[in-house]
Amino acid sequence: MPLVSRLIAASLAVTKKSQKLVQDIFQRGNLKIEDKGGLKNYQTEADIAIEKLLVGNLEKHFPGVTIIGEESEAGQIEKDEHWIDYEQALKDLPSFDMNKVPEAKVDEVVVWVDPLDGTAEFIDGYLSHVTTLIGIAVNGKAIGGVINQPFYKNDDDSMGRSIWGIVGVGAFGFQRQAEKAGNIICTSRSHRDATVEACIDAMEPTDVIKMGGAGAKVLQLIENNAHAYIFASPGTKKMGHLCSTSRTGSTRRKACRCSWKHPPIRQERQASKLGWYHFGGQEH
């Protein structure tokens, strides 16, 4: 099985573990909130614990692959139940044409991890905005990834789902709605200023959806709830917020975080504050 496919399989398995962990932490109530500085830039117990779980599992099964996390936490598995069954994860991966998966060598791959995208919303109780993001890049190009919604309520009343994709293969795990009329813009709930407002006004929207976290905004596009994700800022400093895109078939929807002066994307560990998540392929 190609390396990228194995990474996706492991990512799907480990986000099932992480969604249970974040649900348990929220239920306990003591989030151990820390302010990292800046506008609503918080860290909680969940951010740290989830990143340790994600990185620990990925490091074990993919030695040599560079893994960069939002919180710069080392992989550490504290409970046996947090380890994934890697062989079972490979078997559980839905079948598709493996010949369409891009080739990649270990030293060409960087995995970007945002354990809790939408931390401010997690604190404020907007749980549907919260996601866990895993992005896979090959030679500096985003090639696939997973968006996990730990608090998504399924039809059977269970909690959590994962949307995933690989460029050239497709995007899976969601139901696309009928296209809505008008010009619906999705933007930040908590990071708004005059520049952002001016850009939104220039789009002449018929409606504006305010969401927290890049993952939740991208999902609005994927599922046809919005026509564009707009967020203009003078620079990009956070991993996962440089560019979130969805190319699922013939959709015209675009996700754009505009950055006037961002440096070129690099793959080195030192570039730990730059990252992206990309879902591409055919319409499903």
C-alpha positions as CSV (number, residue, x, y, z in Angstrom):
1,M,0.0,0.0,0.0
2,P,1.4,3.4,-0.9
3,L,2.8,5.6,1.9
4,V,0.2,8.3,1.5
5,S,-2.6,5.7,1.7
6,R,-1.1,4.2,4.9
7,L,-0.8,7.7,6.4
8,I,-4.5,8.4,5.7
9,A,-5.4,5.0,7.2
10,A,-3.5,5.7,10.4
11,S,-4.8,9.3,10.5
12,L,-8.4,8.0,10.4
13,A,-7.7,5.5,13.1
14,V,-5.9,7.9,15.4
15,T,-8.6,10.7,15.1
16,K,-11.1,8.1,16.3
17,K,-9.0,7.9,19.4
18,S,-8.5,11.7,19.7
19,Q,-12.2,12.5,19.3
20,K,-13.0,10.3,22.3
21,L,-10.2,12.0,24.3
22,V,-11.5,15.5,23.6
23,Q,-15.0,14.5,24.4
24,D,-13.9,13.1,27.8
25,I,-11.9,16.3,28.5
26,F,-14.8,18.5,27.8
27,Q,-17.2,16.4,29.9
28,R,-14.8,16.8,32.9
29,G,-15.1,20.5,32.6
30,N,-11.6,21.7,33.7
31,L,-10.0,22.7,30.4
32,K,-6.8,24.1,32.0
33,I,-6.9,27.2,29.8
34,E,-3.6,29.1,29.0
35,D,-3.3,32.3,27.0
36,K,-0.5,32.0,24.4
37,G,-0.7,35.7,23.5
38,G,-2.5,37.5,20.7
39,L,-6.2,37.7,19.9
40,K,-8.0,34.8,21.4
41,N,-5.0,32.5,21.1
42,Y,-5.6,29.9,23.7
43,Q,-4.2,26.5,24.6
44,T,-6.1,23.9,26.7
45,E,-5.4,20.5,28.2
46,A,-7.1,19.0,25.1
47,D,-4.7,20.7,22.7
48,I,-1.7,19.2,24.4
49,A,-3.1,15.8,25.1
50,I,-4.5,15.3,21.6
51,E,-1.2,16.3,20.0
52,K,0.8,13.9,22.1
53,L,-1.7,11.1,21.1
54,L,-1.6,12.0,17.4
55,V,2.2,12.5,17.1
56,G,3.0,9.5,19.3
57,N,1.0,7.1,17.0
58,L,2.3,8.6,13.8
59,E,5.9,8.6,14.9
60,K,5.7,4.9,15.9
61,H,4.3,3.7,12.5
62,F,6.1,6.2,10.2
63,P,9.7,6.6,11.4
64,G,11.6,9.1,9.3
65,V,8.5,11.1,8.3
66,T,8.6,14.7,9.5
67,I,5.7,15.5,11.8
68,I,5.0,19.1,12.8
69,G,2.4,20.0,15.4
70,E,0.7,23.2,16.3
71,E,1.7,22.9,20.0
72,S,5.2,21.5,19.3
73,E,4.5,18.6,21.6
74,A,6.5,15.4,21.5
75,G,4.6,12.2,21.0
76,Q,3.7,10.6,24.3
77,I,1.1,7.8,24.8
78,E,0.1,7.7,28.4
79,K,-2.6,4.9,28.1
80,D,-2.5,1.7,26.2
81,E,-6.0,2.4,24.9
82,H,-4.6,5.4,23.0
83,W,-2.5,3.3,20.7
84,I,-4.1,2.5,17.4
85,D,-4.2,-1.0,15.9
86,Y,-2.2,-0.1,12.8
87,E,-2.8,-3.4,10.9
88,Q,-6.5,-3.1,11.4
89,A,-6.4,0.5,10.3
90,L,-5.0,-0.5,7.0
91,K,-7.7,-3.1,6.6
92,D,-10.4,-0.5,7.5
93,L,-9.4,1.9,4.8
94,P,-12.2,2.0,2.2
95,S,-11.2,0.5,-1.1
96,F,-10.2,2.8,-4.0
97,D,-7.8,2.7,-6.9
98,M,-4.3,2.7,-5.3
99,N,-2.7,3.5,-8.7
100,K,-4.2,7.0,-8.4
101,V,-2.3,7.7,-5.1
102,P,0.7,10.0,-5.6
103,E,4.1,8.3,-5.1
104,A,6.1,9.5,-2.1
105,K,9.3,8.6,-0.2
106,V,9.6,9.0,3.5
107,D,12.0,11.9,3.3
108,E,9.7,13.8,1.0
109,V,6.7,13.8,3.3
110,V,5.7,16.2,6.0
111,V,2.6,15.6,8.2
112,W,1.1,18.7,9.8
113,V,-1.1,18.3,12.9
114,D,-3.5,20.8,14.5
115,P,-4.9,18.9,17.5
116,L,-7.7,21.3,18.2
117,D,-8.6,23.8,15.5
118,G,-11.0,26.3,17.0
119,T,-9.7,26.3,20.6
120,A,-11.5,29.6,21.4
121,E,-14.8,28.0,20.2
122,F,-14.1,24.9,22.3
123,I,-13.7,27.1,25.4
124,D,-16.9,29.1,24.5
125,G,-18.9,25.9,23.9
126,Y,-19.3,26.2,20.1
127,L,-18.5,22.5,19.8
128,S,-19.6,22.1,16.2
129,H,-16.8,24.5,15.2
130,V,-14.1,22.3,16.7
131,T,-12.0,20.1,14.4
132,T,-8.7,18.1,14.5
133,L,-6.7,18.5,11.3
134,I,-4.0,16.3,9.8
135,G,-2.5,17.4,6.5
136,I,0.0,15.5,4.4
137,A,2.4,17.3,2.1
138,V,4.8,15.7,-0.5
139,N,7.8,17.8,-1.7
140,G,6.0,21.0,-0.5
141,K,2.7,20.2,-2.1
142,A,-0.4,19.4,-0.1
143,I,-1.6,16.0,-1.2
144,G,-4.2,14.8,1.3
145,G,-5.5,14.9,4.8
146,V,-8.2,14.4,7.4
147,I,-10.7,16.8,9.1
148,N,-12.2,15.2,12.2
149,Q,-15.2,16.7,13.9
150,P,-15.2,15.2,17.4
151,F,-18.6,16.7,18.4
152,Y,-20.5,16.0,15.2
153,K,-23.8,14.2,16.0
154,N,-24.4,11.3,13.6
155,D,-27.9,9.9,12.7
156,D,-27.4,7.0,15.2
157,D,-26.7,9.6,18.0
158,S,-23.0,8.6,18.1
159,M,-20.5,11.5,18.1
160,G,-17.7,12.3,15.7
161,R,-16.9,11.9,12.0
162,S,-13.8,12.2,9.7
163,I,-13.8,13.7,6.3
164,W,-10.7,12.7,4.3
165,G,-9.2,13.0,0.8
166,I,-6.3,12.4,-1.4
167,V,-5.5,14.4,-4.5
168,G,-6.5,12.4,-7.6
169,V,-8.5,9.9,-5.6
170,G,-11.4,11.8,-4.1
171,A,-12.9,13.2,-0.9
172,F,-15.0,11.1,1.4
173,G,-17.0,11.0,4.6
174,F,-19.6,13.7,3.9
175,Q,-22.9,14.3,2.2
176,R,-23.0,17.3,-0.2
177,Q,-26.1,19.3,0.0
178,A,-28.0,21.0,-2.9
179,E,-26.3,24.2,-4.0
180,K,-27.7,27.2,-2.2
181,A,-28.8,30.4,-4.0
182,G,-27.1,33.7,-3.5
183,N,-23.5,34.5,-2.5
184,I,-22.9,33.1,0.9
185,I,-19.6,33.9,2.6
186,C,-18.0,32.1,5.5
187,T,-15.5,33.9,7.7
188,S,-14.1,34.1,11.2
189,R,-16.3,34.3,14.2
190,S,-13.6,35.7,16.6
191,H,-10.9,37.3,14.4
192,R,-12.5,40.3,12.7
193,D,-11.1,43.8,11.8
194,A,-11.7,46.5,9.3
195,T,-9.7,44.7,6.6
196,V,-11.7,41.5,7.0
197,E,-15.0,43.5,6.9
198,A,-13.9,45.4,3.8
199,C,-13.1,42.2,2.0
200,I,-16.4,40.6,2.9
201,D,-18.3,43.8,1.9
202,A,-16.5,43.8,-1.5
203,M,-17.9,40.3,-2.1
204,E,-21.5,41.6,-1.8
205,P,-22.7,38.6,0.2
206,T,-26.3,37.7,0.6
207,D,-25.4,36.0,3.9
208,V,-22.4,35.7,6.1
209,I,-21.6,32.5,8.2
210,K,-19.3,33.2,11.1
211,M,-17.4,30.1,12.1
212,G,-14.3,29.4,14.3
213,G,-11.4,27.3,13.0
214,A,-10.2,26.7,9.4
215,G,-11.4,23.2,9.4
216,A,-15.0,24.1,10.2
217,K,-15.0,26.8,7.6
218,V,-13.7,24.5,4.9
219,L,-16.5,22.0,5.8
220,Q,-19.0,24.8,5.0
221,L,-17.7,24.8,1.4
222,I,-17.3,21.0,1.1
223,E,-21.0,20.5,2.1
224,N,-22.3,23.4,-0.1
225,N,-23.4,25.6,2.9
226,A,-21.3,28.5,1.6
227,H,-19.8,29.7,-1.7
228,A,-16.5,31.1,-0.3
229,Y,-14.3,31.2,2.8
230,I,-12.8,34.7,3.1
231,F,-10.3,35.8,5.7
232,A,-7.8,38.6,4.8
233,S,-4.9,39.2,7.1
234,P,-1.5,41.0,6.8
235,G,0.5,37.8,7.6
236,T,0.3,34.2,8.5
237,K,1.9,32.8,11.6
238,K,-0.1,29.7,12.6
239,M,0.3,26.2,11.2
240,G,-2.9,25.2,9.4
241,H,-4.0,28.7,8.6
242,L,-1.9,29.5,5.5
243,C,-4.2,27.8,3.0
244,S,-7.2,25.5,3.4
245,T,-8.6,24.3,0.1
246,S,-11.3,21.9,-1.2
247,R,-11.2,20.7,-4.8
248,T,-14.0,18.1,-4.9
249,G,-14.9,17.5,-8.5
250,S,-16.5,20.4,-10.4
251,T,-17.2,22.6,-7.4
252,R,-16.5,26.3,-7.8
253,R,-16.2,26.9,-4.1
254,K,-13.0,28.4,-2.8
255,A,-11.3,28.7,0.5
256,C,-8.9,31.5,0.9
257,R,-6.9,33.0,3.8
258,C,-5.2,35.9,2.1
259,S,-1.8,36.7,3.3
260,W,-0.1,39.7,1.9
261,K,3.5,38.8,2.7
262,H,3.9,35.2,3.7
263,P,7.2,33.5,2.9
264,P,7.5,30.4,0.6
265,I,6.1,27.2,2.1
266,R,9.0,25.0,3.4
267,Q,9.1,21.5,4.7
268,E,11.8,21.8,7.4
269,R,10.9,21.3,11.0
270,Q,11.8,24.9,11.6
271,A,8.8,25.9,9.4
272,S,6.5,24.6,12.2
273,K,4.2,27.6,11.9
274,L,3.3,27.0,8.3
275,G,0.9,24.4,7.1
276,W,-2.1,23.5,5.0
277,Y,-4.8,21.0,4.5
278,H,-5.9,20.0,1.1
279,F,-8.8,17.8,-0.1
280,G,-8.9,17.1,-3.8
281,G,-10.2,14.8,-6.4
282,Q,-13.5,13.7,-7.8
283,E,-17.0,14.6,-6.6
284,H,-18.6,11.9,-4.3
